[in-house]
């Protein structure tokens, strides 16, 4: 970040530089009560952008929301064999019902903040087409988080496939690539052993890690 100082005659008299490290891990994982980068939520206040790229509400976007919190539930213990109450009490953690949670900032207007961001970019000489390209990438990253994986049916091991084709279609459209081009690096990799190349299918966990890695790289660059 560069800050330039001017005197009363608009002559540059000094400048300062400050380096900020981008916390890329936040792009794909936020804790309960936290928000992702503000630009994601600001973008959702623009109905035109949301409609263009098929963006839902923040509660519907995995990267922008968190699961309902775990709560401690008290229940009476039962004997595992007989099923009879033992008189003891046990405590278990269960997920609260309801939609995913989105944190808010008191006194903050995402709509006004987005207008301020756009105005700032205009002052730097960024045109409408260039800004649209930026919003497109931000939208693509948000949509990528909704691409989840499920085990492929009919095989005896964990092979990841996309659970909902519509999610990857939306993400691919925003990225400007084909669906299969986006799918391939998330579900398998090519390895070379003794000079022979072979494709290795990812498990659901590995596919999710590959998806998140892609999101971090795209947002960070």
N, CA, C and O of each residue as an XYZ file, in Angstrom:
884
protein
N       0.849     -1.178      0.000
C       0.000      0.000      0.000
C       0.887      1.231      0.000
O       1.773      1.359      0.846
N       0.657      2.144     -0.949
C       1.447      3.357     -1.067
C       0.586      4.555     -0.682
O      -0.515      4.733     -1.202
N       1.097      5.371      0.229
C       0.419      6.606      0.615
C       1.313      7.768      0.212
O       2.478      7.830      0.608
N       0.771      8.683     -0.569
C       1.532      9.822     -1.077
C       1.065     11.086     -0.366
O      -0.135     11.337     -0.262
N       2.019     11.884      0.126
C       1.677     13.132      0.800
C       1.916     14.322     -0.134
O       2.911     14.381     -0.855
N       0.974     15.265     -0.098
C       1.054     16.468     -0.911
C       1.048     17.696     -0.009
O       0.527     17.657      1.105
N       1.636     18.793     -0.504
C       1.549     20.044      0.252
C       0.346     20.847     -0.217
O      -0.449     20.371     -1.028
N       0.217     22.053      0.289
C      -0.953     22.881     -0.038
C      -1.027     23.227     -1.510
O      -2.095     23.572     -2.016
N       0.109     23.139     -2.210
C       0.135     23.442     -3.648
C       0.054     22.185     -4.510
O       0.334     22.217     -5.708
N      -0.337     21.074     -3.872
C      -0.491     19.788     -4.580
C       0.830     19.253     -5.126
O       0.862     18.554     -6.139
N       1.912     19.593     -4.443
C       3.227     19.080     -4.813
C       3.541     17.891     -3.896
O       3.342     17.963     -2.683
N       4.030     16.810     -4.484
C       4.388     15.636     -3.686
C       5.559     15.984     -2.767
O       6.597     16.474     -3.214
N       5.370     15.722     -1.489
C       6.424     16.023     -0.518
C       6.917     14.768      0.206
O       7.880     14.830      0.970
N       6.271     13.649     -0.028
C       6.711     12.429      0.638
C       5.812     11.257      0.289
O       4.768     11.415     -0.342
N       6.243     10.076      0.715
C       5.450      8.871      0.464
C       5.842      7.805      1.471
O       6.976      7.764      1.948
N       4.904      6.962      1.777
C       5.170      5.831      2.665
C       4.656      4.558      2.006
O       3.697      4.578      1.235
N       5.314      3.459      2.327
C       4.927      2.169      1.760
C       4.714      1.173      2.887
O       5.515      1.098      3.819
N       3.650      0.420      2.801
C       3.355     -0.589      3.813
C       2.961     -1.887      3.131
O       2.179     -1.881      2.180
N       3.499     -3.000      3.612
C       3.240     -4.306      3.007
C       2.193     -5.064      3.814
O       2.302     -5.176      5.035
N       1.183     -5.580      3.130
C       0.152     -6.392      3.761
C       0.245     -7.811      3.210
O       0.368     -8.010      2.001
N       0.187     -8.780      4.092
C       0.196    -10.176      3.672
C      -1.247    -10.660      3.509
O      -2.071    -10.495      4.409
N      -1.539    -11.249      2.368
C      -2.883    -11.739      2.110
C      -3.080    -13.095      2.796
O      -2.383    -14.064      2.497
N      -4.022    -13.141      3.702
C      -4.308    -14.374      4.430
C      -5.183    -15.260      3.548
O      -6.408    -15.254      3.667
N      -4.547    -16.014      2.669
C      -5.305    -16.763      1.675
C      -6.135    -17.888      2.277
O      -7.139    -18.295      1.692
N      -5.728    -18.397      3.444
C      -6.497    -19.483      4.046
C      -7.912    -19.053      4.375
O      -8.822    -19.882      4.379
N      -8.114    -17.775      4.650
C      -9.449    -17.266      4.986
C     -10.426    -17.416      3.824
O     -11.637    -17.497      4.033
N      -9.904    -17.453      2.608
C     -10.773    -17.539      1.437
C     -11.647    -18.792      1.478
O     -12.786    -18.763      1.011
N     -11.131    -19.882      2.026
C     -11.842    -21.156      1.956
C     -12.359    -21.645      3.306
O     -13.085    -22.637      3.361
N     -12.001    -20.970      4.388
C     -12.429    -21.459      5.703
C     -12.514    -20.311      6.696
O     -11.524    -19.621      6.941
N     -13.683    -20.108      7.261
C     -13.864    -19.079      8.274
C     -14.490    -19.715      9.509
O     -15.269    -20.663      9.414
N     -14.138    -19.179     10.651
C     -14.694    -19.691     11.895
C     -16.068    -19.077     12.152
O     -16.425    -18.060     11.557
N     -16.821    -19.695     13.027
C     -18.131    -19.173     13.386
C     -17.976    -17.762     13.945
O     -17.109    -17.514     14.784
N     -18.812    -16.845     13.483
C     -18.746    -15.463     13.939
C     -17.800    -14.599     13.148
O     -17.707    -13.398     13.403
N     -17.078    -15.186     12.170
C     -16.165    -14.423     11.337
C     -16.733    -14.252      9.935
O     -17.646    -14.967      9.522
N     -16.172    -13.287      9.215
C     -16.531    -13.090      7.816
C     -15.319    -13.376      6.939
O     -14.169    -13.287      7.370
N     -15.619    -13.716      5.714
C     -14.564    -13.832      4.715
C     -14.171    -12.411      4.306
O     -14.581    -11.453      4.961
N     -13.399    -12.259      3.255
C     -13.042    -10.922      2.813
C     -14.303    -10.135      2.461
O     -15.221    -10.657      1.830
N     -14.329     -8.865      2.884
C     -15.545     -8.056      2.763
C     -16.034     -7.928      1.323
O     -17.233     -7.781      1.088
N     -15.115     -7.982      0.359
C     -15.521     -7.780     -1.034
C     -16.544     -8.818     -1.485
O     -17.386     -8.519     -2.331
N     -16.488    -10.032     -0.936
C     -17.456    -11.058     -1.317
C     -18.883    -10.609     -0.959
O     -19.799    -10.716     -1.775
N     -19.055    -10.113      0.256
C     -20.382     -9.698      0.719
C     -20.824     -8.408      0.030
O     -22.007     -8.213     -0.252
N     -19.862     -7.538     -0.233
C     -20.183     -6.303     -0.944
C     -20.689     -6.617     -2.352
O     -21.630     -5.992     -2.843
N     -20.052     -7.586     -2.983
C     -20.437     -7.970     -4.350
C     -21.883     -8.436     -4.406
O     -22.578     -8.193     -5.393
N     -22.339     -9.103     -3.356
C     -23.694     -9.650     -3.341
C     -24.772     -8.584     -3.239
O     -25.952     -8.888     -3.413
N     -24.392     -7.341     -2.962
C     -25.389     -6.269     -2.895
C     -25.746     -5.749     -4.284
O     -26.683     -4.963     -4.430
N     -25.010     -6.179     -5.298
C     -25.280     -5.754     -6.675
C     -26.123     -6.825     -7.358
O     -25.619     -7.892     -7.707
N     -27.395     -6.537     -7.544
C     -28.306     -7.509     -8.137
C     -27.916     -7.921     -9.545
O     -28.130     -9.067     -9.940
N     -27.343     -6.991    -10.306
C     -26.936     -7.312    -11.669
C     -25.834     -8.348    -11.704
O     -25.882     -9.282    -12.504
N     -24.834     -8.190    -10.837
C     -23.726     -9.144    -10.783
C     -24.211    -10.496    -10.277
O     -23.813    -11.539    -10.796
N     -25.067    -10.474     -9.267
C     -25.597    -11.733     -8.736
C     -26.356    -12.500     -9.804
O     -26.193    -13.712     -9.948
N     -27.183    -11.791    -10.546
C     -27.958    -12.450    -11.584
C     -27.107    -12.940    -12.732
O     -27.376    -13.997    -13.301
N     -26.076    -12.178    -13.078
C     -25.219    -12.540    -14.200
C     -24.491    -13.853    -13.958
O     -24.332    -14.660    -14.874
N     -24.042    -14.067    -12.704
C     -23.230    -15.242    -12.416
C     -23.929    -16.273    -11.535
O     -23.309    -17.249    -11.112
N     -25.201    -16.065    -11.260
C     -25.957    -17.070    -10.507
C     -25.566    -17.171     -9.050
O     -25.596    -18.257     -8.470
N     -25.198    -16.046     -8.450
C     -24.806    -16.035     -7.048
C     -26.033    -16.028     -6.139
O     -26.964    -15.251     -6.348
N     -26.027    -16.888     -5.141
C     -27.103    -16.905     -4.167
C     -26.790    -15.946     -3.031
O     -25.851    -15.154     -3.112
N     -27.584    -16.024     -1.975
C     -27.320    -15.230     -0.785
C     -26.078    -15.768     -0.090
O     -25.656    -16.894     -0.351
N     -25.492    -14.966      0.795
C     -24.273    -15.385      1.494
C     -24.494    -16.676      2.269
O     -23.580    -17.493      2.382
N     -25.706    -16.871      2.809
C     -26.018    -18.091      3.557
C     -25.951    -19.332      2.678
O     -25.791    -20.444      3.181
N     -26.073    -19.145      1.367
C     -26.072    -20.269      0.434
C     -24.692    -20.538     -0.158
O     -24.523    -21.479     -0.934
N     -23.715    -19.727      0.199
C     -22.362    -19.873     -0.336
C     -21.431    -20.363      0.770
O     -21.226    -19.679      1.773
N     -20.881    -21.538      0.577
C     -20.122    -22.209      1.634
C     -18.932    -21.381      2.112
O     -18.671    -21.306      3.312
N     -18.210    -20.760      1.181
C     -17.031    -19.990      1.573
C     -17.384    -18.726      2.368
O     -16.534    -18.176      3.068
N     -18.618    -18.275      2.263
C     -19.000    -17.013      2.911
C     -19.801    -17.210      4.190
O     -20.230    -16.232      4.803
N     -20.009    -18.441      4.597
C     -20.844    -18.708      5.766
C     -20.240    -19.854      6.567
O     -19.321    -20.536      6.114
N     -20.769    -20.046      7.748
C     -20.294    -21.141      8.604
C     -21.473    -21.987      9.036
O     -22.617    -21.533      9.033
N     -21.182    -23.217      9.405
C     -22.237    -24.111      9.864
C     -22.811    -23.609     11.181
O     -22.121    -22.917     11.930
N     -24.078    -23.952     11.478
C     -24.620    -23.602     12.799
C     -23.735    -24.168     13.892
O     -23.115    -25.214     13.702
N     -23.663    -23.501     15.027
C     -22.746    -23.949     16.084
C     -23.170    -25.277     16.704
O     -24.327    -25.688     16.615
N     -22.200    -25.931     17.332
C     -22.475    -27.136     18.108
C     -22.975    -26.731     19.495
O     -22.435    -25.816     20.116
N     -23.997    -27.411     19.964
C     -24.522    -27.139     21.299
C     -24.490    -28.430     22.107
O     -24.615    -29.525     21.560
N     -24.325    -28.284     23.387
C     -24.262    -29.437     24.280
C     -25.668    -29.851     24.698
O     -26.446    -29.035     25.192
N     -25.980    -31.112     24.498
C     -27.307    -31.643     24.827
C     -27.162    -32.662     25.955
O     -26.290    -33.529     25.921
N     -28.024    -32.538     26.940
C     -28.000    -33.446     28.085
C     -29.051    -34.526     27.895
O     -30.195    -34.232     27.549
N     -28.669    -35.765     28.119
C     -29.615    -36.861     28.024
C     -29.250    -37.975     29.002
O     -28.101    -38.118     29.421
N     -30.251    -38.740     29.340
C     -30.039    -39.815     30.311
C     -29.314    -40.983     29.650
O     -29.569    -41.304     28.489
N     -28.438    -41.594     30.371
C     -27.685    -42.728     29.855
C     -28.526    -43.995     29.873
O     -29.376    -44.183     30.743
N     -28.276    -44.850     28.908
C     -28.940    -46.159     28.849
C     -27.887    -47.252     28.739
O     -26.824    -47.048     28.154
N     -28.186    -48.382     29.293
C     -27.297    -49.527     29.168
C     -27.292    -49.990     27.714
O     -28.351    -50.148     27.107
N     -26.120    -50.203     27.165
C     -26.007    -50.555     25.754
C     -26.675    -51.888     25.426
O     -27.220    -52.054     24.334
N     -26.638    -52.817     26.337
C     -27.224    -54.136     26.064
C     -28.717    -54.169     26.319
O     -29.486    -54.612     25.466
N     -29.132    -53.704     27.489
C     -30.554    -53.817     27.859
C     -31.389    -52.645     27.380
O     -32.602    -52.769     27.210
N     -30.740    -51.497     27.159
C     -31.477    -50.309     26.757
C     -32.154    -49.606     27.921
O     -32.861    -48.619     27.720
N     -31.948    -50.099     29.130
C     -32.588    -49.498     30.304
C     -31.775    -48.290     30.789
O     -30.558    -48.219     30.618
N     -32.504    -47.340     31.404
C     -31.853    -46.155     31.955
C     -30.946    -46.556     33.107
O     -31.313    -47.399     33.926
N     -29.781    -45.965     33.173
C     -28.823    -46.289     34.228
C     -28.850    -45.270     35.363
O     -28.241    -45.484     36.412
N     -29.552    -44.172     35.151
C     -29.584    -43.113     36.159
C     -28.489    -42.078     35.966
O     -28.463    -41.060     36.658
N     -27.597    -42.332     35.041
C     -26.519    -41.388     34.775
C     -26.929    -40.377     33.708
O     -27.969    -40.515     33.062
N     -26.112    -39.387     33.544
C     -26.346    -38.340     32.555
C     -25.132    -38.260     31.632
O     -23.989    -38.301     32.086
N     -25.396    -38.145     30.336
C     -24.291    -37.946     29.401
C     -24.558    -36.700     28.560
O     -25.701    -36.289     28.363
N     -23.492    -36.128     28.085
C     -23.586    -34.899     27.314
C     -23.001    -35.145     25.922
O     -21.909    -35.696     25.780
N     -23.732    -34.733     24.921
C     -23.269    -34.886     23.543
C     -23.371    -33.549     22.822
O     -24.185    -32.695     23.173
N     -22.529    -33.386     21.807
C     -22.563    -32.176     20.997
C     -23.324    -32.443     19.706
O     -23.018    -33.384     18.974
N     -24.309    -31.612     19.439
C     -25.097    -31.748     18.213
C     -25.125    -30.411     17.501
O     -24.996    -29.356     18.121
N     -25.296    -30.471     16.186
C     -25.337    -29.262     15.385
C     -26.724    -28.628     15.474
O     -27.731    -29.319     15.321
N     -26.781    -27.346     15.714
C     -28.068    -26.645     15.758
C     -28.756    -26.727     14.395
O     -28.098    -26.755     13.355
N     -30.081    -26.765     14.419
C     -30.833    -26.737     13.173
C     -30.806    -25.321     12.590
O     -30.519    -24.347     13.286
N     -31.107    -25.240     11.321
C     -31.206    -23.927     10.701
C     -30.188    -23.721      9.602
O     -29.329    -24.572      9.372
N     -30.284    -22.580      8.916
C     -29.377    -22.294      7.798
C     -27.964    -21.994      8.276
O     -27.721    -21.817      9.470
N     -27.046    -21.940      7.333
C     -25.683    -21.555      7.635
C     -25.666    -20.115      8.140
O     -26.566    -19.335      7.826
N     -24.666    -19.767      8.906
C     -24.612    -18.474      9.571
C     -23.661    -17.526      8.841
O     -22.601    -17.922      8.356
N     -24.078    -16.267      8.782
C     -23.268    -15.218      8.169
C     -23.069    -14.109      9.190
O     -24.039    -13.535      9.684
N     -21.834    -13.812      9.503
C     -21.542    -12.758     10.476
C     -21.748    -11.384      9.834
O     -21.540    -11.211      8.632
N     -22.151    -10.430     10.636
C     -22.338     -9.060     10.167
C     -21.451     -8.124     10.982
O     -20.971     -8.474     12.060
N     -21.248     -6.938     10.443
C     -20.452     -5.920     11.120
C     -21.390     -4.792     11.512
O     -22.015     -4.176     10.649
N     -21.492     -4.518     12.800
C     -22.407     -3.488     13.285
C     -22.072     -2.132     12.663
O     -20.919     -1.702     12.648
N     -23.120     -1.471     12.148
C     -22.942     -0.145     11.566
C     -22.323     -0.130     10.190
O     -22.032      0.940      9.655
N     -22.114     -1.294      9.604
C     -21.480     -1.385      8.297
C     -22.515     -1.681      7.218
O     -23.387     -2.529      7.406
N     -22.422     -0.996      6.110
C     -23.304     -1.225      4.966
C     -22.472     -1.762      3.813
O     -21.654     -1.042      3.241
N     -22.682     -3.031      3.475
C     -21.929     -3.620      2.373
C     -22.223     -2.906      1.056
O     -21.346     -2.782      0.201
N     -23.451     -2.440      0.899
C     -23.824     -1.743     -0.339
C     -23.053     -0.432     -0.478
O     -22.526     -0.126     -1.547
N     -22.991      0.342      0.614
C     -22.253      1.595      0.574
C     -20.752      1.348      0.410
O     -20.072      2.077     -0.312
N     -20.251      0.326      1.077
C     -18.829      0.003      0.965
C     -18.473     -0.418     -0.455
O     -17.397     -0.087     -0.953
N     -19.377     -1.149     -1.107
C     -19.106     -1.576     -2.479
C     -19.076     -0.370     -3.409
O     -18.246     -0.298     -4.314
N     -19.979      0.571     -3.185
C     -19.973      1.802     -3.996
C     -18.665      2.560     -3.794
O     -18.122      3.129     -4.741
N     -18.153      2.568     -2.550
C     -16.891      3.251     -2.270
C     -15.723      2.552     -2.959
O     -14.816      3.210     -3.468
N     -15.744      1.222     -2.975
C     -14.692      0.466     -3.658
C     -14.699      0.778     -5.149
O     -13.649      1.024     -5.743
N     -15.875      0.768     -5.748
C     -15.993      1.055     -7.174
C     -15.493      2.467     -7.493
O     -14.791      2.687     -8.480
N     -15.873      3.415     -6.632
C     -15.431      4.802     -6.849
C     -13.910      4.900     -6.741
O     -13.274      5.596     -7.533
N     -13.332      4.209     -5.771
C     -11.887      4.223     -5.613
C     -11.168      3.647     -6.818
O     -10.141      4.174     -7.246
N     -11.707      2.564     -7.368
C     -11.096      1.958     -8.550
C     -11.204      2.879     -9.762
O     -10.299      2.935    -10.594
N     -12.317      3.598     -9.851
C     -12.482      4.571    -10.937
C     -11.430      5.672    -10.845
O     -10.878      6.102    -11.858
N     -11.158      6.124     -9.617
C     -10.156      7.169     -9.420
C      -8.769      6.696     -9.845
O      -7.934      7.499    -10.262
N      -8.527      5.402     -9.737
C      -7.249      4.832    -10.159
C      -7.218      4.555    -11.660
O      -6.233      4.032    -12.180
N      -8.282      4.901    -12.340
C      -8.304      4.751    -13.787
C      -8.791      3.414    -14.282
O      -8.631      3.106    -15.463
N      -9.380      2.610    -13.424
C      -9.892      1.315    -13.853
C     -11.248      1.501    -14.530
O     -12.159      2.091    -13.950
N     -11.379      1.004    -15.741
C     -12.610      1.137    -16.484
C     -13.636      0.080    -16.112
O     -13.347     -0.850    -15.359
N     -14.846      0.239    -16.657
C     -15.948     -0.668    -16.333
C     -15.634     -2.104    -16.734
O     -15.931     -3.033    -15.984
N     -15.038     -2.295    -17.904
C     -14.735     -3.647    -18.374
C     -13.722     -4.336    -17.470
O     -13.846     -5.526    -17.184
N     -12.723     -3.588    -17.023
C     -11.696     -4.164    -16.151
C     -12.286     -4.519    -14.791
O     -11.959     -5.558    -14.219
N     -13.162     -3.646    -14.271
C     -13.812     -3.937    -12.997
C     -14.714     -5.157    -13.112
O     -14.760     -5.989    -12.205
N     -15.428     -5.264    -14.224
C     -16.297     -6.426    -14.428
C     -15.490     -7.718    -14.409
O     -15.956     -8.740    -13.905
N     -14.275     -7.670    -14.961
C     -13.413     -8.856    -14.963
C     -13.005     -9.231    -13.540
O     -12.916    -10.413    -13.206
N     -12.759     -8.224    -12.707
C     -12.414     -8.484    -11.305
C     -13.596     -9.095    -10.571
O     -13.441    -10.080     -9.850
N     -14.785     -8.510    -10.752
C     -15.982     -9.036    -10.063
C     -16.274    -10.459    -10.533
O     -16.764    -11.287     -9.766
N     -15.972    -10.727    -11.778
C     -16.207    -12.074    -12.312
C     -15.339    -13.106    -11.586
O     -15.814    -14.194    -11.260
N     -14.085    -12.772    -11.335
C     -13.185    -13.695    -10.644
C     -13.614    -13.866     -9.188
O     -13.598    -14.979     -8.662
N     -13.996    -12.768     -8.537
C     -14.465    -12.861     -7.152
C     -15.700    -13.760     -7.085
O     -15.824    -14.589     -6.185
N     -16.608    -13.588     -8.040
C     -17.807    -14.429     -8.087
C     -17.437    -15.890     -8.320
O     -18.025    -16.785     -7.713
N     -16.463    -16.134     -9.198
C     -16.058    -17.507     -9.507
C     -15.508    -18.210     -8.275
O     -15.807    -19.381     -8.043
N     -14.707    -17.503     -7.485
C     -14.155    -18.095     -6.267
C     -15.279    -18.428     -5.295
O     -15.286    -19.503     -4.696
N     -16.232    -17.506     -5.136
C     -17.357    -17.759     -4.235
C     -18.163    -18.975     -4.674
O     -18.593    -19.778     -3.846
N     -18.364    -19.104     -5.980
C     -19.142    -20.231     -6.511
C     -18.385    -21.550     -6.391
O     -18.993    -22.608     -6.229
N     -17.064    -21.482     -6.469
C     -16.262    -22.705     -6.408
C     -16.455    -23.433     -5.081
O     -16.405    -24.662     -5.027
N     -16.672    -22.677     -4.019
C     -16.857    -23.300     -2.712
C     -18.086    -24.180     -2.617
O     -18.171    -25.033     -1.734
N     -19.039    -23.983     -3.514
C     -20.258    -24.791     -3.494
C     -20.139    -26.082     -4.289
O     -21.077    -26.877     -4.344
N     -18.987    -26.284     -4.901
C     -18.738    -27.547     -5.615
C     -18.280    -28.571     -4.575
O     -17.155    -28.504     -4.080
N     -19.144    -29.498     -4.258
C     -18.810    -30.527     -3.263
C     -18.770    -31.886     -3.952
O     -19.251    -32.045     -5.074
N     -18.194    -32.853     -3.267
C     -17.920    -34.149     -3.879
C     -18.571    -35.284     -3.102
O     -18.767    -35.209     -1.889
N     -18.896    -36.327     -3.835
C     -19.509    -37.509     -3.244
C     -18.836    -38.743     -3.826
O     -18.342    -38.683     -4.952
N     -18.796    -39.863     -3.102
C     -18.145    -41.066     -3.638
C     -18.855    -41.591     -4.885
O     -20.084    -41.599     -4.953
N     -18.089    -42.019     -5.845
C     -18.643    -42.580     -7.074
C     -19.308    -43.912     -6.777
O     -18.751    -44.746     -6.063
N     -20.485    -44.111     -7.318
C     -21.218    -45.361     -7.092
C     -20.629    -46.483     -7.944
O     -20.130    -46.257     -9.046
N     -20.701    -47.679     -7.409
C     -20.304    -48.849     -8.161
C     -18.833    -49.186     -8.101
O     -18.375    -50.083     -8.809
N     -18.074    -48.478     -7.260
C     -16.656    -48.801     -7.085
C     -16.404    -49.110     -5.617
O     -17.128    -48.640     -4.739
N     -15.367    -49.907     -5.358
C     -15.121    -50.365     -3.991
C     -14.136    -49.479     -3.236
O     -13.603    -49.887     -2.204
N     -13.889    -48.268     -3.743
C     -13.025    -47.331     -3.038
C     -13.579    -45.918     -3.199
O     -14.485    -45.675     -3.996
N     -13.017    -44.999     -2.428
C     -13.497    -43.618     -2.421
C     -12.961    -42.877     -3.640
O     -11.809    -42.443     -3.656
N     -13.801    -42.734     -4.656
C     -13.449    -41.979     -5.856
C     -14.402    -40.790     -5.949
O     -15.618    -40.965     -6.017
N     -13.850    -39.599     -5.952
C     -14.680    -38.392     -5.890
C     -15.322    -38.058     -7.233
O     -14.683    -38.115     -8.284
N     -16.603    -37.708     -7.166
C     -17.312    -37.134     -8.299
C     -18.076    -35.912     -7.782
O     -18.393    -35.832     -6.595
N     -18.365    -34.981     -8.657
C     -19.102    -33.785     -8.260
C     -20.532    -34.168     -7.902
O     -21.213    -34.847     -8.670
N     -20.975    -33.731     -6.739
C     -22.301    -34.125     -6.251
C     -23.427    -33.440     -7.015
O     -24.483    -34.040     -7.218
N     -23.226    -32.203     -7.439
C     -24.275    -31.434     -8.114
C     -23.653    -30.738     -9.318
O     -22.867    -29.804     -9.159
N     -23.997    -31.185    -10.509
C     -23.406    -30.644    -11.727
C     -23.701    -29.156    -11.903
O     -22.901    -28.437    -12.503
N     -24.834    -28.689    -11.391
C     -25.186    -27.276    -11.563
C     -24.161    -26.368    -10.889
O     -23.869    -25.284    -11.394
N     -23.611    -26.800     -9.753
C     -22.644    -25.968     -9.039
C     -21.373    -25.768     -9.845
O     -20.840    -24.660     -9.896
N     -20.886    -26.819    -10.470
C     -19.652    -26.688    -11.242
C     -19.910    -25.976    -12.569
O     -19.007    -25.337    -13.110
N     -21.107    -26.076    -13.091
C     -21.460    -25.337    -14.299
C     -21.432    -23.834    -14.052
O     -20.937    -23.071    -14.881
N     -21.972    -23.406    -12.896
C     -21.951    -21.983    -12.548
C     -20.524    -21.494    -12.357
O     -20.158    -20.426    -12.847
N     -19.715    -22.277    -11.643
C     -18.336    -21.880    -11.393
C     -17.542    -21.806    -12.698
O     -16.779    -20.864    -12.912
N     -17.723    -22.792    -13.563
C     -16.994    -22.819    -14.829
C     -17.372    -21.623    -15.707
O     -16.517    -21.039    -16.373
N     -18.644    -21.268    -15.703
C     -19.092    -20.114    -16.492
C     -18.414    -18.841    -16.008
O     -17.989    -18.013    -16.814
N     -18.312    -18.687    -14.691
C     -17.662    -17.493    -14.136
C     -16.160    -17.491    -14.423
O     -15.576    -16.439    -14.684
N     -15.541    -18.664    -14.375
C     -14.115    -18.757    -14.683
C     -13.845    -18.590    -16.179
O     -12.730    -18.261    -16.583
N     -14.874    -18.820    -16.995
C     -14.690    -18.705    -18.435
C     -14.029    -19.918    -19.047
O     -13.300    -19.804    -20.033
N     -14.279    -21.090    -18.464
C     -13.688    -22.322    -18.987
C     -14.769    -23.390    -19.105
O     -15.894    -23.197    -18.643
N     -14.430    -24.496    -19.713
C     -15.365    -25.603    -19.821
C     -15.524    -26.322    -18.499
O     -14.644    -26.265    -17.640
N     -16.649    -26.996    -18.338
C     -16.923    -27.715    -17.092
C     -15.871    -28.794    -16.849
O     -15.365    -28.924    -15.734
N     -15.541    -29.557    -17.869
C     -14.568    -30.639    -17.696
C     -13.170    -30.105    -17.416
O     -12.394    -30.739    -16.700
N     -12.841    -28.933    -17.980
C     -11.535    -28.333    -17.721
C     -11.402    -27.934    -16.253
O     -10.314    -28.014    -15.682
N     -12.498    -27.507    -15.648
C     -12.481    -27.158    -14.230
C     -12.546    -28.405    -13.364
O     -11.928    -28.456    -12.301
N     -13.282    -29.401    -13.807
C     -13.464    -30.614    -13.021
C     -12.162    -31.427    -12.895
O     -11.827    -31.913    -11.814
N     -11.443    -31.565    -14.006
C     -10.299    -32.481    -14.067
C      -9.268    -32.278    -12.955
O      -8.922    -33.247    -12.279
N      -8.758    -31.049    -12.735
C      -7.714    -30.908    -11.705
C      -8.229    -31.088    -10.281
O      -7.436    -31.171     -9.343
N      -9.548    -31.149    -10.109
C     -10.104    -31.316     -8.768
C     -10.409    -32.777     -8.440
O     -10.575    -33.120     -7.270
N     -10.485    -33.634     -9.445
C     -10.856    -35.026     -9.161
C      -9.767    -36.050     -9.483
O      -9.881    -37.217     -9.109
N      -8.712    -35.615    -10.174
C      -7.627    -36.568    -10.440
C      -6.340    -35.824    -10.770
O      -6.350    -34.636    -11.092
N      -5.246    -36.547    -10.684
C      -3.947    -35.993    -11.044
C      -3.190    -37.011    -11.871
O      -3.480    -38.206    -11.828
N      -2.226    -36.531    -12.616
C      -1.391    -37.412    -13.440
C      -0.034    -37.559    -12.769
O       0.622    -36.569    -12.444
N       0.374    -38.791    -12.570
C       1.672    -39.067    -11.966
C       2.485    -39.919    -12.928
O       1.939    -40.646    -13.758
N       3.792    -39.811    -12.798
C       4.692    -40.575    -13.647
C       5.524    -41.510    -12.780
O       6.225    -41.070    -11.869
N       5.439    -42.787    -13.070
C       6.177    -43.807    -12.326
C       7.020    -44.608    -13.315
O       6.493    -45.223    -14.242
N       8.334    -44.591    -13.105
C       9.260    -45.324    -13.969
C       9.042    -44.984    -15.439
O       9.137    -45.846    -16.313
N       8.747    -43.705    -15.695
C       8.572    -43.257    -17.067
C       7.182    -43.423    -17.625
O       6.899    -42.954    -18.728
N       6.299    -44.088    -16.879
C       4.929    -44.298    -17.352
C       3.990    -43.319    -16.647
O       4.008    -43.200    -15.422
N       3.172    -42.623    -17.432
C       2.197    -41.679    -16.884
C       0.877    -42.388    -16.623
O       0.428    -43.215    -17.418
N       0.271    -42.051    -15.506
C      -1.024    -42.641    -15.190
C      -1.861    -41.637    -14.413
O      -1.329    -40.800    -13.684
N      -3.177    -41.729    -14.576
C      -4.104    -40.854    -13.867
C      -4.533    -41.511    -12.562
O      -4.863    -42.697    -12.532
N      -4.524    -40.731    -11.486
C      -4.914    -41.213    -10.174
C      -6.144    -40.437     -9.707
O      -6.126    -39.208     -9.644
N      -7.195    -41.156     -9.386
C      -8.422    -40.515     -8.926
C      -8.266    -40.036     -7.490
O      -7.627    -40.696     -6.670
N      -8.857    -38.878     -7.192
C      -8.841    -38.342     -5.843
C      -9.981    -38.920     -5.015
O     -11.039    -39.261     -5.543
N      -9.751    -39.023     -3.718
C     -10.847    -39.292     -2.785
C     -11.630    -37.992     -2.608
O     -11.196    -36.937     -3.069
N     -12.777    -38.068     -1.944
C     -13.584    -36.866     -1.718
C     -12.812    -35.825     -0.911
O     -12.900    -34.627     -1.183
N     -12.061    -36.287      0.075
C     -11.265    -35.361      0.886
C     -10.179    -34.697      0.054
O      -9.966    -33.489      0.154
N      -9.496    -35.478     -0.761
C      -8.438    -34.921     -1.603
C      -9.008    -33.956     -2.640
O      -8.385    -32.940     -2.949
N     -10.173    -34.263     -3.171
C     -10.809    -33.383     -4.149
C     -11.177    -32.046     -3.514
O     -11.009    -30.995     -4.132
N     -11.676    -32.086     -2.286
C     -12.019    -30.853     -1.584
C     -10.768    -30.018     -1.322
O     -10.801    -28.792     -1.428
N      -9.674    -30.681     -0.983
C      -8.413    -29.958     -0.770
C      -7.918    -29.324     -2.070
O      -7.402    -28.207     -2.061
N      -8.077    -30.037     -3.186
C      -7.668    -29.503     -4.486
C      -8.529    -28.307     -4.871
O      -8.020    -27.313     -5.389
N      -9.826    -28.400     -4.619
C     -10.741    -27.270     -4.879
C     -10.326    -26.040     -4.076
O     -10.255    -24.935     -4.614
N     -10.053    -26.238     -2.790
C      -9.681    -25.122     -1.929
C      -8.339    -24.513     -2.345
O      -8.159    -23.296     -2.300
N      -7.411    -25.366     -2.746
C      -6.114    -24.871     -3.202
C      -6.281    -23.997     -4.444
O      -5.636    -22.957     -4.577
N      -7.153    -24.431     -5.347
C      -7.425    -23.651     -6.549
C      -8.031    -22.291     -6.186
O      -7.638    -21.266     -6.742
N      -8.975    -22.288     -5.267
C      -9.610    -21.036     -4.845
C      -8.591    -20.072     -4.240
O      -8.616    -18.875     -4.527
N      -7.694    -20.598     -3.401
C      -6.692    -19.738     -2.776
C      -5.740    -19.135     -3.805
O      -5.402    -17.953     -3.734
N      -5.313    -19.953     -4.758
C      -4.376    -19.470     -5.775
C      -5.025    -18.398     -6.640
O      -4.417    -17.363     -6.910
N      -6.256    -18.643     -7.073
C      -6.950    -17.679     -7.935
C      -7.159    -16.361     -7.200
O      -6.912    -15.291     -7.758
N      -7.610    -16.433     -5.960
C      -7.874    -15.196     -5.218
C      -6.570    -14.468     -4.886
O      -6.524    -13.238     -4.870
N      -5.527    -15.228     -4.625
C      -4.265    -14.618     -4.242
C      -3.473    -14.022     -5.385
O      -2.501    -13.304     -5.155
N      -3.881    -14.314     -6.638
C      -3.138    -13.802     -7.772
C      -3.972    -12.834     -8.598
O      -3.491    -12.305     -9.600
